[in-house]
């Protein structure tokens, strides 16, 4: 009693292993499924309906390392090759080194109450010092959003994760 209705996806209906997932505000779900030498993207409706999302050949995602959703229903896809892909409706926008990003997979993405995004790229385990970038709320819907690189000279340990609290404070975990 008191728990909302739930939907389930049987692993036997998927062609591989679930790698990442992201919940949409509507209650729907996005899944990244690794199968053979590529990732597949699936949309799961609240009623349990499962549909594979067609990704245009021009996007060439390869392996998806993580999925994130934001408050305006964009799906953000981190590819293993370090590109960041924004799916907005039917459209896919691809960002990479040429747009000012570091070229490592996104390991965390958070949004604050004002609509600013905070992204953590790379991991200490991969031998790459994690780097934090952001997208100001004023440019998040632009075709080419502004990517801001945050530098924390007082933090010597690798950045591990980020979170935004209900009072709009941004928290950064750093350590070994």
Secondary structure as UniProt FT lines:
FT   HELIX           11..13
FT   STRAND          17..23
FT   TURN            25..26
FT   STRAND          29..35
FT   TURN            36..37
FT   STRAND          38..44
FT   TURN            46..47
FT   STRAND          50..52
FT   TURN            57..59
FT   STRAND          64..69
FT   TURN            71..72
FT   STRAND          75..79
FT   TURN            80..81
FT   STRAND          84..88
FT   TURN            89..90
FT   STRAND          91..95
FT   HELIX           97..99
FT   STRAND          106..111
FT   TURN            113..114
FT   STRAND          117..121
FT   HELIX           124..126
FT   STRAND          131..135
FT   HELIX           137..139
FT   TURN            140..141
FT   TURN            143..144
FT   STRAND          147..150
FT   TURN            153..154
FT   STRAND          158..164
FT   TURN            166..167
FT   STRAND          170..175
//
